[in-house]
Amino acid sequence: MSEANPTQPESGADPVLLKRLDAAIGRLRNTSDKLKMRQQQPAIEQAERVLTSPGGVHACLARIVSMDEAGIFVGTDWDHPARLKPVLVRHTLESGDATALVLETLSELRFLAIAGGQYAHAEVSSEEAHHFLAQVLGLNLERLFGSQTEVARLQDPAWTEALAQLFRCLAEEIGYGRIFDAVISEIWRILAQRPIQTDRLKAMVAQLSLWSRESSNEQSPSGWGADRLVSALFGPTNECREDPGADAYEAKLSTLDEKALAQEAAGMARAMHDTGLVSAYHAVLLRHLVAFRTDLVPDCLGLSSTGRENYNSFAELTHALVDKAIHVETAQSIYGLSLLLERGILHLPPTAPALWRQIQLKLSPESAQRLIDSFGNTPEPEARLLAGVISILGQPLGVGQGNNPTCQAARAIAMWSYTDPDYLLQLVAWAARDNEIRMSFEGESISSGNLNAGLAKSGLVDVDPVSAILVPHLDRVYMEMGRLCAGREGDPHRWINPEMHGWWVGRQFNIVVDVPTGKLTDIEGFVQRFYAAFHPDHNGGQPLIHPSPAGIAVTDSAARFVGWHAIAIVRVSRDPSGEVRVYFFNPNNDSGQDWGDGIKVSTSGNGEFYGESSVPIADFTSRLYIFHSDPLEQTASQPVSSDEVEKVRSKIASSWGQDRL
């Protein structure tokens, strides 16, 4: 593919618009770097006019190399394609920001040119561009198949057509078979992490099901594992295999004999635990069993002997939770209910009374509206929040921050659910009922009610109901704690983390970055202290008792620094091969990442429990920059070898620490 010749306009494209675009690109190319921004916006505006005109997408594709080299992405979020994430494309396309929409569209065209071999880009290979676009297509299948979200329906019709044209171009280049192969692989990869928020994954499975039924000239995606996903959602058992609809299935249940009903219960549980997805039919069946056959409820939830013992001890509470929270719209929380019973946390004295309070809790108007805005008004907001509570308590490490800069708050919710569930339930009750929470900072009470917004300036995107209610308050409190630390020497997390998360956070604060200069300091001492606190060969074999908050320097697949990020160390132990690994919670919604320099974060296959990420301890330490410890808890240990320290140091020096040594 060569760049378009301005004297030979593409068929269907307006030659006047193309001439203006070419002129704008020329001016941008000939402008000095200092004045580039002055000519950038006119070029973007001309590109928008072309993109939203007939034939405009292909015309811009022909010019994308010229646009990129001229500097249309310079200084924007799209400047470095290697740092872009497919999961964020959808949000940008629905943002309503004209400039962002143009740049995102041009960014996909750039990836398309790279994937097709017409553009040799220094940051991204053809194969990487193919993979990126396959994920973008998978996460935006409705754009390809013509179905629209409410956001898309409100979009300018010219842009709707332009984006449809864009996605057709992407699909033709990538190939439909590869799209669905990548999509299904991506769904299974994410499901292996057992996230609470599965709406996007379910929408993808629904699109795959629709395409599989309607496609007449393409290979069915069932060969790639779609059949298990589709059946788990739309036909997990014999009586709903034909996807009859909730009402028809409910009517059928009353006609089933004892054996058939038991088979339905076992089939639902098997599909749920196999995939991590819960069918709407599962909610219909569970409500029926609670009303008429409580003896089959444990089978329907897929409980082990531990879960059954907890169910038998708290059957009345379990039934009340189902009655209030489990509906077709909230069916996914059935998985959380099953795991909640398996965890045995109802035997903690405060948990059951706190859940009874939650069942009867009346929400403040502000909290109710926040839930309605995010999830709709069916079922009622109180039921939606209770379903979210069930999921959080069952899946502490399934919490995600969504597309929001709130990793601190998401981590706190996960840690409290994991370690201190009754405290979390108290915070949820305050936030939902009073539209306020109170936390103490060094003896001073902080109320979220009179604080300005924190890092999240607008509504939260793609989060669970508990996070939708609680995170705005935690975010404000976190920012206020930071304000109270202003003027203190060093990193404010030294004081914030113990005060915000709980008494179990170690009071010794370890940081490898000198805050005033940003330079690395005492790498060897940092490594020695981390291994002494967490490595089983250096801490007397003491397992980690509570999740420990920590901060990492996130790097991309090229080992370039991306930013600071909050995670929690859950445990450090040997994997099945005998290698010592750090197992940690990452609130970023997808914990499987490539940190570059040969460090690939694993989420399954190396001894991880659901929701955990892991890497070998030296690799983890090379991205760690903050951790807490308690030296009084540590036993005398042998020093870390100089070879191990050097291994960590070299990985720091070749990545985020390159300019900090």
DRENSE-667371 format. One record per residue (C-alpha): x, y, z. Coordinates in pm, whole numbers, plus 50000, padded with zeros to 5 digits. Last residue first. Example, Ala and Ser with C-alpha at 12.3 -4.5 7.8 and 13.67 -1.06 7.14 Angstrom:
513674989450714512304955050780
//
This chain:
520745051453832517375067053753517425068653372517535030953321515545023753634512315014953452513934988253237517504976653177518774990153509516004973553706516674939853542520404944153607519794952153974517624921454026520234897853883522954916754070521164910554399520834873554313524514870854222525524889354541523744862754742520894873054972522074873555331521384844255561518524849155799517864860956151514144858956219511664885256110508634896756308510504925956468511554937156118507914944456025507604950555653506014974155402506804975955032507645002154771509645001154445508964966454308509654960053938512984942153987511624925654300508994907954091511584894253851513734881954142510674866054307509524846354005506254860353870502664856253984499154869253940496304858954167492594861754095491874824654106494674806054286498024805454112500194774054116502144781953801499614772753533497414803253570497724841053602501334845153486503124878153447505704877653170509184890453249511584884452957512944919852951509414932952911506624936353164504254914352965500934913253145498384888553275496654907053556493734919853355491224940453551493864965053690493444955254055496614933754068496704908654351500014891054414501694857354415505474861354443507294830854312509964807654450510764780754193510074744654294508444733753967504974732954124505454769054246507324777154564505894803254796505294840254848501774851054938499164878254879501354907954788498974936554717499154960054418499274997854367500765011354043503435036353943503775044453573504635032753221508405027353234509765009952927510504972452942509554968052572506494948152676505434977052898506704985753244504824991253568506895003853858505364985154149503874995754480503074973554775500224966055012500624933855215498024906455218497924892055572499774862155722502674858055478504254824155536507264821855772509944799055626512684813955845512604846755657515464840955410514614807855243510884815655256511414849055076509084875555223510634898255488514294889055453513894888655074512474923855079515124936755320518034922855115516584936554792516194971454937519674970355092521154960954755519234987854568520415015054806518935044954617517415048954273516905084554151513595103454149515405133854287513105144754571511575109954621514755089154643513525056554496514115021854647511405024554911510895004455229508455014955499508714997455834505274999755995504024966655853500354966955751498394945155997496714974856165494624982755862494314995655507493985033355533496215041655828498915016355737498955027055369498745064655423501815069755644504635055655431502365061155131503275098155159506695091954997509575110655157509855141555375506625155555504505355187855350502045173455241501085143455452497655157955537497055162955166497825126355100495315116255365492805138755189493505121554857492895087355011489695099855176488395112554843489185079854664487675059354943484425078854908484295075654528485275038754561482375028454788479205029954579480465020454232483004997154393480214977954565478194976654243481064962554029483144984753801483154992053428483525030053427483355052153735481605085753699483805116553680486835131353856488285098453978491585109354133489825125754425486505144054420486085171454678485635163955046482655171955269481055137555286484285117755285484715123755658488195122355807488655117556181492075127656316493865102956542496705095656302494245093056013490855079056105488195069555856484615081155814482305071855528479555092055366476505087455144474655077855465472975045355357475265033355077478565047555203477955038655567476675003655488479544997155247482075008155508480514984855766480534955855519484224962055454484924961255827482994928355852485074913555570488474918755737491114897755561490124889555202487194913855179489364940655338492244933855100490014934254791488334966954892491734982954966493144972054630490204987554447490695020054640494425022454564493955012354198491615041754143492685057553814489545044353637488915021553341487784993553568489404991753912488834954453938487704931754220488014894554151490594890054426487974891654699485704867054517483044853954755482824885354969482944907954663480334887554476477904887454769478384924854817477644930554448474414910954474473534932254777474184963554572471884952454292469164942654538469254976854705469324993754363466064977054252466384949253996466054963953743466785001253777469725003653540473304992653608475555023353617473075052153633470765031653853473635023954090474605060654122470945069954163470555046454459473685060154622472545096354586469025088654709470485071855020470025034455027467815014955264469524984655421467394954055503469594928155328472714947155432471754944855798471264907255763474704906555599476244924655895474584900056135476114870855937479594885855921480134897756280480724863256440483104849156176481304816656091479834833355783483414835355656483464798355562485284805055234483194778355055480004796655148481324828854993482534808654694479004796554614477524831154674480124846954444479204822654167475554831054223476584867854182476614862453805472814858853806472314895853879469984904553588468124871253610467674876853981469614867854293469724896354546466694896254777465444860354759468934845954718470284865155017467284854755225467834818455129471474820655234470514836855565468024809255642470474782155538473274794755762474534763155936473424740355653475064763255398478294763755596478414726055614477574723855245480414747755159482934726755348481644694255197482014709554852479324731754703478264732154337475724759954394472894739754239473994709154435473934729054760470404741954671469034707054601467714700954955465994734854938463444721054694460384743854662461104780854717464894779354742464864755054448462814778454229465094808054311468114786854219466534775653891465654810653770469084823653873470804795353684468724803553376470464837353365473644817553303476704821653523480224824353385483274812153579483834786753302483914752053458482514763253792479394777553633478874749553379479144722753650476854741453887474124744853626474404708253529474184696153889470994716053954469394705853625470244669253690468604671654033465484686153871465404657853618465694631453893462984646954111460434650653832460134681853621456804699253562457404729153792460704735853615459004740253275457234772053381460514787553494462134777653164459354794152964459664826053167463454827153144463694822052768463694789952563467474787952505467294754252324469504737852585467294750752864465944717252986469134697752916471444721253102473954749053033472054763652738472514801052696475434811252915477424779352969476344767252622477924797352455481184794252646481494756752595480674760052225483144788652177486094765152225488054772551907486184747751687482924763951792483904794851596481874783051298483774786650971482474814450752480024814650464476634810450628477054830950943473794836251131474034810351406477764813751474477554851551449474834852951712476704829551944479914849251902478034881451975476564866152290480044854452397481364889952353478474904252554479184878952827482824889752838481804926352865479364918853146481864897453336482734920553626483614898153918486804885953753487724848753763491384850953649490964820753420487984839753276490404865253130492394838852941489214820752833487804852752685491114861152515491324826852350487764831152231488504865152083491794854351924490214825051742487254846651663489354872851494491644847551330488734831551152487354865051045490554876050876492904902851010492854925150702489184920550616488214924350982490134956851020488604971950707485114961550821485894977451157486795010550994483715010650771481475005351074483405033251244482785056950953479115047250939478575055251305480635086951262478305099450991475305089151200476545111851486476435090251799473335085252011472875049851883476515042151961476005051052326472905029052345474955000352213474624989851854474254957651659475844959551314478084929151321481454946551320480644974251564478904948351784482194929251800483964956851991486134937452237486904910551982487734936151716490154954151947491694920652045492264911151682493654945951619496294942151890497264907251774497734918551414499764948751532501994925751737502554903451434503414933151211505894945551470505374975851693507815002051823510045009951523507205009351271507604993250930504465005050749502904987550453503334953050607499614946750651499854946751029501704980051025499104995850796496304982451017498014994751333498165029451175494505026451076493665017851436495535049151550493695070151291490415059351447491695066651798493005100551687489695110251527487645098551827489965116152072489545148851881485765145251867485295136652235481975118152253483525091452474482065060952300485015054552069487365062552356485705037252588485845010552320489535015852255490555011952620490574973752620492954973052322495754989252526498255013952380501855014852503503425000152189501545025851978503565055052126502095089352038498485078352093498085095952430499025128352252502305147752233502965138051873500075118751716499665140251403503425143151369504185144250995505475108451017502125096951151500135115850890502305103450602502005067750722498235072150760497675085950410496285055150235494375046150551492945081350550491495075850202490195041450301488365056850597487035085750389485275065950121482055084950187482635113550435483085110550810486775101750784487445130850546485935157550769487625142151073491005142750898490545179850824489915186051195492945165551295495135184951051493835217951191494615205051544498205195451466499285228251305499715247351633500795216151820503865213151597505195247751690508135235851900508685205451678509095227451372506315228051112506965213050768505195180450841502165198250987501895221050685502055191050455499435172150652497115202350632497655204550254496915167650214493725171750417492595201450208493205182349885491355152350024488335173450113488245188149761488705153749604485665139549788486315102449833484325077049633487285064249433490555075749583491945108549459494775107149201496345141949208496855139449584498785106849533497865083849814500645067550011501535033049897500005000050000
//
